[in-house]
């Protein structure tokens, strides 16, 4: 007894026709008739009365038809279970992220990923940018999240999102009441910068130079949190990704003013080793990252020293 035979008998019994049942199962009428003979021989009883038209299902045939329906139903459940196993997302996804992606952001991603794929989990490390690249190249992680991503022969970059930069200052700064600030308004202002070797510092310097603006750098830092604290406590200003100021804005410690005349963005990217073979869980996480890369629900509220990227 096999599924093909069971399906064929069920359709013959229901349609009460050998030819119709054979057509439904893609076999010839003669093959279907031969199958019926072999089936009745193996059972030792007649299942169909072919002396009448249409065919009549015998008492034994009705019992066997019930069995056929039950077996086919169980077979469908079995196939559905196999399909679920083939498509199930499970296992761990290893991620290395720069600190300024934010604990809150990753927590939100983890909640969404867990709700979609409860049998998979995220394992996140927060590292300085150069260590994120190292983790990707040595296969310690599946993907990395960095700012100002750089592709190479070994590293592939997937653009993720761009974060608009704003002018950040204390609420007591002379420009704090403005609705917007033109780059020329920053000329000669006391300015708190990132360290010179950081990509974000280089981008801001190029931006100011392109606008013909010179500022007076009073302090510089290698991490975002220290820089924000210095801005909040002094009359100096800075240019920072607006997305990373949400906590300070909600507390009234900083003011963020849009830049007009020329917009500036910090790019974030997803990096992975070229020719990396992603398992189902890591591919699902990549899909999630790229699905809504600029979702407003991913709020950042850094709680610790945040090295710049």
N, C-alpha and C positions, 0 to 999 in steps of 0.2 A: 504494500500500500504506500503510495507517494502522493504528494500534494497535487500533481498534475492529474492523476487518476481520480482523486477525491473531487477536485474542481469539475472535471468532466462529468462524473456521475451526478453531482449536484445540479449542474445546468441541464442535463438530460432529464432528470426527474422533475425539475421545476417547469421546464418548457414542455415536458411530456413528448419530446421529439428527439430522436437520435441525431437527425440532420441539423437541427437548430443547436443542440448542445455541442455538436462537433464544430459547427461554425464559430460559436462563441469562444471555443478553446483553440481554434486554429489548426484543427486536425481534420483528416478526411472522414467521411461517414463510415467507410469500411474499417478504418483504424478504430473508430469509436465502437463499432459493433464488436470487433475482436476483443477490445478491452472489456466490454460488458460480459462477454462469454467467459473470459479468464477470471473476472471478478466473481461472477456467480459460481464458477467451478471451485474457486478458492474458499468461498463462504459455505458452499454446499446447499444453497437455497436460491430460489428465483427472487430477483429484486424488482424486475419489471415484467409486466404481462404484455408482450408484444403482439398478442393475438387480437388485441383491441386497438382501435384508433380513436382518439390519440392514446398513447401508451398509458397504462395504469400502473401506479406504484403499488407493489404488494406490501403486506404487513411487514415483512422482513426489510423491504426496500425503504419503508418509512423510518424504521429504526436505523438503518444505515444512513439515510439522508440526515437524520438528526446528528449522527456521529460526524458526518461530513461537515455540517455547518459548524459544529463545535470545534473540530480540528482546524478548519479554515479560519475561524475567529481567533483561535490561539496562535495560529501561524501569523496572522496579521499583527497581533500583539508582539510576537517575537520579532518580526521585521521592524516594527516601530521602535522596539527597544534597541535593536542593533543600530538603527539610524540615529537614535539619541546618543548612543555611545560614540558613534563616528563624529558627531557634531558637538559633543560636549567639550566645553572649555574648562580645563583643569590644570593644576600645577602652579608654579611660581613664576612671576615676571620680575627680573632683577633690574633695578633702575638706579642710575647715578644722576643726581641733579645738583646744579649750583644752588647755594643757599638762598639766593634771591628769587628762586622760583617760589619758595615759601612753603612753610608747613601747612598752612590753611589750604593752599591750592592743592597740594598732594593729598591731603585728607579728603577733600571734596572729590578728587579723581578716584581715590580708593573706595569711597562710599558708592559712587556711581558704578565703578567696575565690579564691586562686590554684589551689587543688586542685580547686575546683568549676568554675572558669572560667579555664582556663590561657591563653586568648587575650585576657584582660582584665587590667588592672592598676589599682592604687590609687596616686594621687598625693596625699600628705598634707602639709599645712602646719600647724605649731603656732603659734597666735596668741593674743593676749589676747582676752578675750570680745568687746569692742567691735569688734575687727578681724575676728573671725569673722562678726559680723553684716554688716559692710561687704562682706566677700568674697562673702557670700551675695547681698546686695542688688545688687551690681555684676556678678553672674554669673561671678565669677572661679572659683567653686567650685560643685559641684552640691549638696552638703549640708554643714551645719555641725554640730558636736557641742559643746554647751555645757551648763553647769550653770545652774539657775534660769532656764530658757528663757522668753522673753517673746514672745508672738504679737503681731502688729500687722496693719495693713492690707496690708502688703507681705510679711510673714513668717508662714509657717505653722509650727506646732510639732507634732511627733509625740513623745509621751512615750516615753522609752527605758527608764530604770530609776531606781530610788531606792536610794541608798547609805546604809546605816545609820550614824549618827554614834555615836562612842564617846568615853569620856574617856581621853585619852592622857597619859602621864606617864613619868618616868624610873623604872627599876626600884627606885630608892632613895627614891622618894616615900613618904610615910606611908600613902597609900591603895593602894600597889602590890600589897599582898597580898589585896585584896578580890576576891571573885567577881563583885560587881556594885556599882554606885554609884547611890544615889538623888540626884536633883538637889539636895536639901536638904543632902547631904554636902559640896557644893561651896561653901556659904556662907562668905564671908570668905577663901577660898583665893586664893593668888597664881595669876594666870591670864594666859596668853599668848594674845593675840587677833589676828584679822585686822584690817586697816585698816577704819576705820568706813564708808567708802563702798562696800565690797564686799558683795554680796548675802549671802554666807555669814556675814559678821559680823552683819548685820542679822537674819538668821534666828536665830542663836545668842542674840543679845541679847533678841529677842522670846521665845525659849524660856525663858531664865532668868527674865525678868520675869514670864512666865505662871506660873512655879513659885515666885514670891516670893523668888528667890535673887539676892543681890548678891555679885559676886566682885571681887577686887582686881586690876585689869589692870596688870601690870608692864611689859609690852612689847607691841608690835603690829607686824605685818609685812604686806606686800602679796603675799608669795609663800609657798607651802606649804613648800618645802624649808627656807627660813630659819626658819620657825616650828617645824618638826620638830626642827631642830638646837638651837634655843633650849630646847625642852622637854626634850630629851635631856640637855642640859648644866646644867640648873637644877632647882630643887625646885618650879617652877611646873608647872601642868598646863594642858590645853587640851581643846577638843572638836573632833574631826576625823572625816572619813569613814574608817571602819575599813578600807575597801578600799585606801586609799592608804598604809597603814602596814605593808604586808606585808614589805617589805625590812627596815625597822627592827625589826620584831618577830622576824624570823628571825635577826637579828644580836644580839638581846638588848639593843638600845639603848633601846627603848621598851616600855611595857606598855599594852595597850588593854583597858579594862574596860567591859562593857556598862552602859548606863543603864537603871535600872528605874524603874517608876512612870510614866514618860512617855517614849516613844520619839521619836527625832528622825532625820529623813532628809534627805539632800541629793538633790534631783531632777536628773536629767540628761535632756536632750532632743535630738532631731534637728530641725534647722531647715532650711527651704528656702524659696526665693522662691515666693510664691503664683503659681499658673498655670504653674509650671515644667513644661516638657515633658521628662520623663526618658527617656533612651535605655535600651536593654535592659540595659547594664552597670550603670548607676546604679540602675536599679530592682532588679536582682539584689543589689546591695550593700545597699539599703534592706531588702530581704527578709531578708538575712543578719543585719543589725543587730537586727531585730525578732523573729528566730526564737528566740534564746536570750539575751535581754537581761541576765540575771543569772547567766550561766554562770560557775561557779567557776574555770574554766580561764583566764579572762582576768585574770591577775594583774598588778598594777601594781608596778613597782619604779622610780620616778623616779630619774634619775641626775643631774639638773641642777636649776637654779632653776626652780621650777614656780609661775608666777603663779596665784593663786587665781582661782576662777571663781564 
